Amino acid sequence: MKITISKENYLKAIAEAEAQGEPVIAATLARWLHVSAPAVTMATRRLKRDKLIHVDEHGHIALTGEGRGIADRVLRRHHLIERMLVELFGMDWFKVHDEAERLEHAVSEDFERLLVKKLGEGKACAHGNESEIASPESMRERGWQRLDEVRVPCEATVVSVYERDRELLEYLDGVAVQPGARVEVKANGAELRVAGRLVRLDPAVARKIWVRPERRAVPA
C-alpha cells in the first residue's frame, strides 16, 4: 500500500478534527482541507479500501489503528519542523505552520531522529501545542480554559492558540497575544490588558485561545 501526501493529509485532518471534538464527517474534512465534497468522497473511499479508516452507517469517520499510526507520525514531524524553524532558524512564530505543512511529508526517519536529538523531547511548539494532540478535555484537566470561558477578572498566561489560521496568528502577533504572554483578563475573555495595552477580542477569536488563569483577581 502506497501512502501518498493526500492520504497523510486526510488522516492528519481526521485526527485533528477528532481532537477538537468535532463530528468527523465528509463535510468536516471538506472544510478542514478546503476541498470539494466529491474529492472527499473519492479520498475516503481509498482510505477505507486501504483499511486506514472506518465509516459507520451515519457517515462518521474514525481512524483504524494503522491510520492513527500514520496520522501520529505526520503530526510529530509537523511539530518537530515547527520547532526547528523557530528554535534553530528564528522564523516568525505565526509563519511556521504553513511552512511545516509543506515540509512534513519530506521528513525521513533519519532526519526525524536528528531533529529529536537536536531539539529534545517534550517541548511545545511556538503555538503552545505538543507533538501529541491534546483534546479540550485534557486541556481543562490541566487547569487551562478557553479565553471565552473565563468568567471572572484574573491574571492569566496564554498557553496555546489555534494554529491552522494564518490570518488569526498574524492578528495575535500584532497585539502580542501568543503562548507565554501574561495577560489581564478584564471581561469574559473579550477584553485583555497585554503589556500595558488594552485589547478587545472578538468572541470567535477568544474561542481559539487557551489560557492558564491564576488565582489572584485583578480589578475589572
Secondary structure per residue as TSV (DSSP state, phi and psi in degrees):
chain	resnum	aa	ss	phi	psi
A	1	M	-	360.0	128.3
A	2	K	-	-91.3	127.6
A	3	I	-	-97.1	105.6
A	4	T	-	-88.7	169.1
A	5	I	H	-60.6	-39.8
A	6	S	H	-60.8	-44.6
A	7	K	H	-62.7	-43.3
A	8	E	H	-60.1	-42.0
A	9	N	H	-63.3	-42.1
A	10	Y	H	-66.0	-45.0
A	11	L	H	-64.6	-39.8
A	12	K	H	-65.6	-42.8
A	13	A	H	-62.9	-38.1
A	14	I	H	-62.3	-46.2
A	15	A	H	-62.4	-42.2
A	16	E	H	-68.7	-45.0
A	17	A	H	-64.4	-40.3
A	18	E	H	-59.7	-43.9
A	19	A	H	-66.8	-27.9
A	20	Q	T	-79.6	-2.8
A	21	G	T	82.5	13.0
A	22	E	-	-83.5	145.8
A	23	P	-	-68.5	120.7
A	24	V	-	-88.4	99.7
A	25	I	-	-127.3	177.4
A	26	A	H	-57.5	-41.2
A	27	A	H	-63.6	-34.7
A	28	T	H	-62.3	-46.2
A	29	L	H	-67.0	-37.5
A	30	A	H	-60.7	-40.0
A	31	R	H	-72.1	-43.8
A	32	W	H	-66.7	-37.4
A	33	L	H	-100.6	-3.0
A	34	H	T	58.0	48.9
A	35	V	-	-127.3	169.7
A	36	S	-	-81.1	161.6
A	37	A	H	-60.1	-44.2
A	38	P	H	-61.0	-34.9
A	39	A	H	-64.4	-40.2
A	40	V	H	-65.2	-41.5
A	41	T	H	-58.5	-46.4
A	42	M	H	-65.7	-41.9
A	43	A	H	-66.5	-44.9
A	44	T	H	-67.6	-30.6
A	45	R	H	-62.5	-43.1
A	46	R	H	-68.0	-41.4
A	47	L	H	-64.8	-37.5
A	48	K	H	-68.0	-41.8
A	49	R	H	-58.9	-38.4
A	50	D	T	-85.0	5.4
A	51	K	T	61.4	37.1
A	52	L	S	-100.8	-17.0
A	53	I	E	-139.5	159.8
A	54	H	E	-111.6	144.3
A	55	V	E	-128.1	119.0
A	56	D	-	-84.4	-178.8
A	57	E	T	-66.7	-16.8
A	58	H	T	-96.7	3.4
A	59	G	-	86.5	7.6
A	60	H	-	-78.9	134.9
A	61	I	E	-106.7	133.9
A	62	A	E	-136.6	148.9
A	63	L	E	-77.7	142.5
A	64	T	-	-79.7	176.0
A	65	G	H	-59.5	-42.5
A	66	E	H	-68.4	-40.2
A	67	G	H	-63.3	-40.5
A	68	R	H	-67.4	-36.4
A	69	G	H	-60.9	-41.3
A	70	I	H	-67.2	-44.4
A	71	A	H	-60.4	-43.7
A	72	D	H	-63.3	-38.0
A	73	R	H	-65.8	-42.8
A	74	V	H	-66.0	-41.8
A	75	L	H	-62.5	-40.0
A	76	R	H	-64.2	-42.4
A	77	R	H	-68.9	-38.3
A	78	H	H	-58.0	-46.0
A	79	H	H	-61.1	-45.6
A	80	L	H	-64.7	-38.9
A	81	I	H	-65.4	-42.9
A	82	E	H	-59.0	-44.7
A	83	R	H	-64.0	-42.6
A	84	M	H	-58.4	-46.3
A	85	L	H	-64.8	-36.1
A	86	V	H	-82.2	-50.8
A	87	E	H	-76.2	-32.6
A	88	L	T	-101.1	-32.2
A	89	F	T	-112.5	-7.0
A	90	G	-	69.7	24.1
A	91	M	-	-67.0	146.6
A	92	D	-	-57.5	136.2
A	93	W	T	-60.3	-29.9
A	94	F	T	-81.8	-5.1
A	95	K	T	-99.6	-18.0
A	96	V	H	-75.2	-24.3
A	97	H	H	-61.6	-48.9
A	98	D	H	-61.7	-39.1
A	99	E	H	-66.3	-41.8
A	100	A	H	-66.1	-32.2
A	101	E	H	-59.5	-35.7
A	102	R	H	-79.6	-34.8
A	103	L	H	-89.8	-22.2
A	104	E	G	-58.9	-28.9
A	105	H	G	-79.9	-13.5
A	106	A	G	-99.5	-1.1
A	107	V	-	-79.4	124.0
A	108	S	-	-85.7	167.7
A	109	E	H	-61.9	-37.6
A	110	D	H	-64.1	-44.5
A	111	F	H	-68.9	-36.2
A	112	E	H	-60.1	-43.2
A	113	R	H	-63.0	-39.4
A	114	L	H	-64.2	-39.8
A	115	L	H	-63.6	-43.4
A	116	V	H	-62.9	-42.6
A	117	K	H	-62.4	-40.3
A	118	K	H	-75.9	-42.9
A	119	L	H	-94.6	-23.6
A	120	G	-	83.3	172.7
A	121	E	S	-104.4	161.2
A	122	G	S	82.4	5.2
A	123	K	-	-101.3	142.6
A	124	A	-	-74.8	157.2
A	125	C	-	-78.4	-177.9
A	126	A	T	-65.8	-17.5
A	127	H	T	-91.4	-0.6
A	128	G	S	88.4	10.0
A	129	N	-	-102.1	143.4
A	130	E	-	-91.9	173.8
A	131	S	S	-66.6	-29.7
A	132	E	S	-98.6	131.0
A	133	I	-	-64.2	132.4
A	134	A	-	-98.0	132.2
A	135	S	-	-79.4	160.6
A	136	P	H	-54.5	-35.6
A	137	E	H	-65.7	-43.8
A	138	S	H	-68.6	-31.7
A	139	M	H	-67.0	-41.2
A	140	R	H	-66.7	-31.9
A	141	E	H	-63.7	-25.4
A	142	R	T	-81.5	-5.0
A	143	G	T	92.4	9.8
A	144	W	-	-84.8	155.3
A	145	Q	E	-136.1	148.9
A	146	R	E	-68.5	142.4
A	147	L	G	-58.5	-35.8
A	148	D	G	-73.1	-9.1
A	149	E	G	-95.2	-8.0
A	150	V	-	-71.9	123.1
A	151	R	-	-107.0	-12.2
A	152	V	S	-128.3	147.5
A	153	P	-	-58.5	134.8
A	154	C	E	-162.7	166.5
A	155	E	E	-89.5	147.2
A	156	A	E	-151.9	161.8
A	157	T	E	-113.7	131.5
A	158	V	E	-70.7	127.8
A	159	V	E	-114.4	-26.2
A	160	S	E	-159.4	145.9
A	161	V	E	-134.1	155.7
A	162	Y	-	-68.1	125.3
A	163	E	-	-102.2	-2.7
A	164	R	S	-90.4	11.8
A	165	D	-	-126.8	97.6
A	166	R	H	-61.5	-41.2
A	167	E	H	-61.2	-42.2
A	168	L	H	-62.0	-45.9
A	169	L	H	-63.3	-39.7
A	170	E	H	-65.7	-38.9
A	171	Y	H	-63.5	-46.6
A	172	L	H	-62.8	-37.7
A	173	D	H	-61.8	-38.7
A	174	G	H	-66.6	-26.6
A	175	V	T	-106.2	12.0
A	176	A	T	62.6	29.9
A	177	V	-	-103.6	98.3
A	178	Q	S	-148.3	164.1
A	179	P	T	-51.2	132.5
A	180	G	T	98.8	-17.4
A	181	A	-	-72.0	138.1
A	182	R	E	-91.8	130.7
A	183	V	E	-132.4	155.2
A	184	E	E	-105.5	116.6
A	185	V	E	-86.1	122.2
A	186	K	-	-97.0	-43.3
A	187	A	S	-153.1	99.2
A	188	N	T	49.6	35.4
A	189	G	T	77.0	-4.9
A	190	A	S	-87.4	-18.1
A	191	E	E	-135.1	125.8
A	192	L	E	-129.8	154.6
A	193	R	E	-114.7	120.5
A	194	V	E	-126.4	120.7
A	195	A	T	50.4	42.8
A	196	G	T	79.3	3.7
A	197	R	E	-113.4	135.4
A	198	L	E	-84.1	127.9
A	199	V	E	-125.0	127.4
A	200	R	E	-106.7	123.8
A	201	L	-	-106.5	143.7
A	202	D	-	-66.8	142.7
A	203	P	H	-54.6	-34.8
A	204	A	H	-65.3	-31.0
A	205	V	H	-74.8	-44.1
A	206	A	H	-59.4	-30.8
A	207	R	T	-65.5	-19.9
A	208	K	T	-101.8	12.6
A	209	I	E	-122.9	130.4
A	210	W	E	-108.5	137.1
A	211	V	E	-129.1	159.9
A	212	R	E	-109.2	100.2
A	213	P	E	-69.1	147.5
A	214	E	-	-97.8	166.4
A	215	R	S	-72.3	-35.8
A	216	R	S	-73.8	124.9
A	217	A	-	-82.6	158.1
A	218	V	-	-119.3	158.9
A	219	P	-	-58.9	139.2
A	220	A	-	-72.7	360.0
